[in-house]
Amino acid sequence: MQRWPYSAVHTHLLPTGKVMWFSEFADGDKPHLWDPDTNELRPIPPAGYNIFCAGHAFLPDGRLLVAGGHIADDSGLPYASLYDPFKNTWTRLPNMNAGRWYPTVTTLPNGDLLVVGGAKEDRSKNLIPQIWQPAKNSWRTLSDARLELMYYPWMFVTPAGKYLMAGYWKPTRYLDISGAGAWSVGPRTNYASSRNAGSAAMYDEGKVIITGGDNPPTNNVEVIDLNAATPTWRTVAPMRYVRRQHNSTMLPDGTVLVTGGHSGPGTDNPKYPRYETELWDPVTEKWTELERASAYRGYHSTTLLLPDARVLSAGSRGVKTMQVFSPPYLFKGARPTITAAPTAIAYGENFRVSTPDAVAISKVSWIRLGSVTHAFDENQRFMRLRFTASSGGLTITAPANPNLAPPGHYMLFLLNARGVPSVAKIIRIGGSATTPPPTDPPPQTGFTAVAFGSEWRYDDRNVDPGPSWMAPTFNDAGWKKGPAQLGFGENDERTKLQATTPKQPSVYFRRKFELHGMVETARLEVIHDDGVAVFLNGTQVFSRLVPDLAHAAYALGASADNNVSTTSIPGARFKEGENTLAVVVKQANATSTDLSFDLELKVTTDGMQHDALFFEAPMGGEVMRPGSVQQLQWMTHGSGVDAVEVQFSSDDGASWRTVEATVSNTGFYEWTVPNTLTTQGRLRIRDASRPDISDVTDAAFTISTSPRFQAIAFGEYWRFDDRGVDPGPRWNQLDFEDKEWRSGPGKLGYGDGDEHTVLSKNTPSQPSVYFRKKLTLLEPIRSANLRVLHDDGVAIWVNGRLVYSRFMDNGLAHDAYASNAVKDPLTSSATLDGSPFVVGENVIAVMVKQGNAASSDVSFDLELNLETK
């Protein structure tokens, strides 16, 4: 393992064979270059703005397009730049239509680049795809393809030249980029939920694999063959471990390497690390477990195939280390060698590669250079190439179809019969070999804090909202809301307001926005008909035709339809954090026929990134018991928070007491719930050295000693043994050692498609699957009620005592099948006395049996409610 100065969150294999990477949050514009051959690491020129959370892919000439960037969480920059790996320079491009934070970039068959998704400056989603056209040095906007997408959508070019969004939402979609663009519905995935923070890869021509994701995570895996007449998602063997925030990397032999991630709930959870490495074989569709990693790689980690067929694994949130993984094929004997190969080829060309190992070569593959972030490689794709061997070399046929291999640079590998790959040669197909000269960057126009078309709260009731309607503290929760332009009478409104008779003199609008950094300059552009007055944080900053703010007063004259006024606002009027715009639009008179309003606010800030803390769990609404252990989880924005203070309030934040003054900022803390009964509990974390940097649970929680409480809920984590072997007679005892068993959240099973944790399926079906879960009780138990989801038979033990069974008349031996086979999972209930439970540690052990050897599914989940004495 090697330490790097920053966490490698965005990682790219350049046509030079070197790796360019950049980091997160305040360190986002500190790119570095790493040479895998010499291990040299050095900084390179910055882009000039924060490129963290951008999207990226390679142009046909080898330059890297970086689209978007970071203002704050969920707030993106509209900038785009090209990095030239041959000249080590950045070139600013014209701005995109709006900001993009977490967008995806896809290289198209004609060499253009498609950019979809992401969040705009004002934290709303950028709904409109755009295409960068290198030949025209301009953006083409797909204005009719408006669609709200998830962050970093999984986009792929299909063999037919379509553009598939394969996830992570359940309904996939195709994008037609002709004309103004259009989306259409694609084949639906089988997995029941969203695959947020899962991973995807194109593992062969037109074939895609999607793995894991969801919260809590799943190990479910699906594939699709886009070459089929009717492409359909198909569930295949699951990964051994549930994962999210993992990476999928194509290897030269066509296998898919899955690394890292975590198996716990939440955005990032180092408490449940997945060190295990798994390899998927597309021929057998089976998984093999490989060597474990020695560092946690979760949220913000990256994995990248190198030209020498090793794999770079780096980063994770705040993890400033890297490792290089050598796959098993590097230990199977001598490697083939390539002594000569062209640097560029044409589509369909037969080209010559010199190698002394020609007769031993059994496979030729090439893989597009990787460009990976946030569990998805936006540039990677794999192909096998046709070849013939002759003395001293191979004649290889280049792909004829740019849909299969969009123009750009690929790593060409030769593999022998043992599957050992050569060191790759990087070859360019299609595209120009020269790059245009750098141009001066466009002027810094700042970012758009509030965009035209944004959503506003509004009051069009023709009533006076009171003197404080423009204040930041005014409660506008009862106001209606809608996107601009807002108004009536011109038929160009996205939100049509009511028009009273006579016409209301005043209509009111409010919107909040956030700034991270001090404002240097600001420019306001407002569409209004007729008069308008604009307030920022309660202070008037602009007025036109509004000498009197009284509700009943009309404007001082009429304006032109959709009149546009502009003004600058001093930076001192803004504040870091939340700001409030309040606007009144006034009619010229009681017979006016129309009213219009929209607004855009552009600002430039000092560019400083500021630290922040964000609670993830608990969020409020929970019921906790005194003495129980509650895991607190939070995320950190920035890199300057070393330790946090944990505080508790029993009176909804009116007063606070310290739980622990100095906690290492790992993002996790196990809190023992105090014996303080309340319905107004709150938790707060704050920087131990800067108390102004803090966050509080979103809502209040309850601490209660009610005799009835839920000890186990559906969807919790269980250890399980699905190997189809007898675990021995003591498997249901408290002292049984189950640390080698795997674990995952319920529902557990296979065959129904709605499992969070997919179990292994044997042939014939294993008769018995085993589950265990420990819980600590602080009080004696009077009674218990359990609900168990099962398919087919089930038996439940508490501390080794059998307390419930159903369909187990054939006995509890491992090889016995259930006495009944059910069509769909059943939920059975039972009430028990409390005698099997003890004060202290307990174990719940469950056996689920198949109805017969041909059974196609198995299911398990359990809920346990207890009553104390």
C-alpha angles and dihedrals in degrees: 000000000000130000120233125192093246140017112273102231099154114039129181134181106219126212086250090066092248126116122239116195140168135193146229142285113337091004094054097112098050102096120184137195122222125192110210091199098054100019088231113157122191138159119252131201114294124242091238098247137047107289094179112127093019125136122239147182137158127268118225090260093056100258116133120235112213111191124191131351147200131300096150137319108314091004120103140190122240092221128118130187142177122228113207109207092193095055098026090229138129124224120196115223129203111286120267121244090273141333123311124199113176097005126158125232121203127187109229128216091254093052097257119123126234119213119194136173133355134128125284128228092273092051094253116125121267099236100182124081120218134197124216109219108200093189091057097032089227145100124254113207121214093211096173094052096077110158134145108236137188119257115282096001116209102249124183136176108232126216088253092055095255123133114234125198099203098184163212089224119069098246108065119205142205122224120212106204097189117114112338091345134242139210124224132185117268132195114305120238120238099228109103099227143037118290094218109170092013123125138239139193139177099236098179139000104315094344122122131189123198121192139191125321128129127109112287089028130251134206092213116135130195135181135194133197107213090189090071120103088241109021112215132181114244127197113229135181111313127241112262091243134043109243146175129177089031128137131235117209129184115229126206093254091058096255122130119235116207116195139176130344127125136264099216132090122270137049095292125007117175088173087076102039123176104215091161117106118214131196124203120206110207091202097056094021088222132130127233124195114228136185116321121246118238098218133056112251112184133125110017094016123133136201123196134181112233127210091252088060093250120122126236113218115187148150133014125176105318092344108130100188139097137200134188119223122208109207120221093260089073090065098054100087141281119353125237114246135219112213098178138007135160119263093218136024139178128241112277093009121145104225134183126240118186118220134152088217098062097128091051097053114109101166139026118196137169131199127197115243112272127247107176140173138147096016095307131093105212095192107034123110134151133221138171115223128212116241145166124213127225137158110312099359156000134276106218128191115224118221111274096203120069088201086070095041114020111209117279142071126330136180110240114209130187115206130193128215091276090057094249111151129215123233103275130250113217110229130180121221120197123340131081122303092212129070125217115252116267116269129208111270117254115260116282102257095176123232130293110254091180118018131205107265094034123145118262135186110233143184115209098158094110093239128123107256091203133256096292098055091114095050120108090234095054112121108235096164090116094054120101120247138209144146123277144281087073125181143074142256103048103068093229095097123118088196116035114209124208117261115214126206111263091029115260110253095219139033121185132215133185135183134170125212136172133234127197106198135019116294117243100178135001134189124198123200117184131184110210142165113212123348125345140191122189126201126193116199089341097311122107110242102168140018136173125180091349111109092150121048095191111127094238095047118103126217121276094252138328127290130210118273110283091357113193121217126181134194141160122243123210113248091232090070090068129074132204111260123015120015130181129218116196122183135184119197116196132201119232092229145342093273098051112137101206146031129191137185138172132139142196125194120191122186140177118212135194088264093235116145113221129206123247140170126221125194114223101173137057095024099175136274094074124130112222132186124224111259095023120122116243119193111224116206130187141163127227125220110205130012104261102085108097100163136013136208117227117213135181131207126191094186104059094271099311089121134009137206126196118251094182126351100208122031121166108250097247093132092248138082131169108224122194105219109238125231091255110125112213145140091207103063120153134173127208133193122193139169106275091222099034110039092185088073102077147121134206131207109272096239139009123276132204130242108198140167092203107155090233117066141149112255097176126020130198110269097036125134123273133182111234144186114207098159094112093240131118108259092203134256097292098054091111095051125103094239095051111121109235100162091115091056116098122241138212143151125272141290088068124181141068141256101049100074094227099088121123089201115036113207126213115269117217128201110255091029113261110253096220138032122187133215133184135184131175126211133179120225123196097190137044114266123233100186142348136210120199134188117195129189109210144166113209122347126346139194125185130200129190112203090339096312117117107234104165141012138168131187090004098120091124090066138259098272113128094244096048118103124219118274092236136034116214125206096220132016113282128215109216125187133203138174116219136185116247098242097104091058123084135195105261128022120006134176128215110203123189133188118197117192132200118234092231144341092273096053112137100203146030128191138187140170132139142202122196125191120186137196120206125219 
